[in-house]
């Protein structure tokens, strides 16, 4: 019997949820919120996968699977000219700032941004 999926911690709901292709008849790729968060933490924030996994409250292996799936979807959308829709997933929005040494580049819990 499979284990219950852990809820993944994300910093905030994404501001932008739809990226449309120029093609009127393009496919749509669904990117889960936690997949976007994994890309944000590693590719935008520059964190190592272990540190990013801690921030999301999941194991490094789970984080790596989420990240690889997210990168595959984004690459597929770019190559095929598909639109990207960000929705759904198994996540909870953080109610407090990360308790790590490295803060997000634009954290909603600090007004310095």
N, C-alpha and C positions, 0 to 999 in steps of 0.2 A: 504494500500500500504506500503511495507517495506521501511525502511529508507535506505539512502545511507550508505554503509560501510565506516567508517573512515580509512584513511591510517595509518598504524601502524609504528612507528619509531623504527628502529633497528640500533644498533651501527655500524655494518659493515656486509658486505656479508660474509657468512661462508667460511672458507678456505677449509674445507672438506665437500663434498656434497654427497658422496656415501659410505655406509658401507655395505659390501657384506657378505652374509651368506656363510658358508662352503658348503651348499647344492647347487648343480648346478641347481636345479629346484625349488628354493625357491620363495615364493611370494615376492612382493615388496610393502613396505609401503611408502607412500608419506607423508613427514613431511614438512609443509610450513615453510618458513623462520621465520615468526613471532612466530610460535610454538617453533622453536628452540631457538629464542631469549627469550621467556618466561621461558623455562627451564634453559637457561644460567643465567638469572637474579636471579631467585629464588633458584635453586639448586646448581649452581656453584658460583655465587656471594654472595649468602646468604641474599638477600634482602627480606623484607616483601612484600607481594603482592601489597599493596597500593603504596609503593615507586617504585616498578617495573612498575606498571601501569602508574605512572606519567612519568617515563622515556620513556615509549612507546607512551605516549600521548593519552591514552585511559582510560575508566572508570575501576574501580576495578572489577566490575562484568564481563565486557568483558574480562579483563585480566584473571580472574579466569576460564572462559569458555575456553579460548585459552590454558591455562596451563593444565587443566584437559584433554582436547582432545589430547594435545601433550604427556602427560604422558601415556594416554591409548594407543596411537599408539606405543610408545617406548616399553611399557610392552608387547603388543601384538607381536611386532617384536621379542623381546627376547624369549618369550615363544614358539612361533611358528617357530622360526628360519628364519624369513623373513629378507630380505635386507631392508635397510632404504635409501631412496632417498630424499635429501633435495632440494626442488625447489618450485617456485611459491609463491603465496600468495598476499596479499594486503598490501604492505609495502613501505617505503622509507628509504633510507640509510641516517643516520644523517650527516649533513655537519659541525657540531661543537660538541665540548665536552659537556657532560651533565652539567647542571648548578645545580647540587645537591652536598650535602656535602660529599657523599660517592662515590668515583670514581670506575670505573671498575678495576678489578685486573690487567688487561693488556689492557689499553685503547690505541687506535691507535692515539689519539690526544696528548698523553704525552709520551715522549721518555724514561721514567724511566724503562720501562719493558724490 
